[in-house]
Amino acid sequence: MIPYTPSYHKRPTMNRNDDNKPNNDGTISVVGTASIQVPPDMATVTVGVITQDKDLQRAQAENTKQTNNVIKSLNNIGIEDEDIQTIDYSVNINYDYINGKQKFRNYEVRHILQVTVKDIDQVGEVYDVAIKNGANIQGGVTFGLSNEKYYYDKTLDLAVKDSVRKANNIASSLNTKVNNIPSSIKETSFGQAEVYPTTYTAKSSAPPIQSGLIEVSAQVNATFKMI
């Protein structure tokens, strides 16, 4: 089995606490941050087919045959065509080097598929079925949220409330108060990160896959007027 490495979401970088400070113009600038963890409700699985032959047409034909078998087998377990996408198709020439000389070995055809799985409990089955029906390039599983904006909006609301809390704390230490409605506010960072990214290697039977949690983060820069 040939490994294929997918990309994972990266955790956003938050600003430091020393960005929370009073200004000379009678305002207080703060950075509000928040994050929530939610279980994923979808996943993408990466699998593919690699074929080799001294004849290019035979290599391509065999690759097409095996790839079609994989797609048909996924259709048979309820994966729609719209949820199966080609993310890479390539043809390469392999050489051997004998006594310092390059000698043609064969042609290599790769076809990589990305499968969107809308039922988390089906991820293991998707992998197993694909491998059993011709896929010989294994990838990883990336978990995600079908409605990420909903969770981001909730997190953004918490980040704004965090900025109000911080501004009031700073004002209290200065024996003053602030207007709880910021005079300016700007989103500076947001993102989605897998708390427990999981890679699954297909075996003879489909085991349960632990998806972990998805962390959604938000950050704002806010300025409040002292009163």
Beta strands, then each sheet from edge to edge (+ up, - down):
strand 1: 2-3
strand 2: 21-22
strand 3: 27-38
strand 4: 42-53
strand 5: 84-98
strand 6: 101-117
strand 7: 137-144
strand 8: 184-194
strand 9: 214-225
sheet 1: 1+ 7+ 4- 6+ 5-
sheet 2: 2+ 3- 9+ 8-
end
